[in-house]
Amino acid sequence: MIFTVQIKVMPLKDLLDPQGKAVMGGLQNLGLNNVSDVRIGKHIDLQIEAADKEAAKSAGEEAAKKLLANPVMEVFEVTIL
């Protein structure tokens, strides 16, 4: 079967997010002052052929660990659709 695997990669909470800070400044310049924080990440969809959902999730986690996320600076979350 083919599964859609979504991977969300976000910077660690303790790290400065310069892109998020730039977007925050832009939002404030537009008058959107009710936004208190912005974090920018990545959303990745993979089509994975696997025997079952668990195998597809394992393949997505392996892809994230080895290539898609930097564990020193980012965390990731894998979801099967």
Summary of the structure (lengths in Angstrom):
residues: 81
radius of gyration: 16.0
end to end distance: 12.4
largest distance: 50.3
contacts: 197
relative contact order: 0.35
helix: 35%
strand: 31%
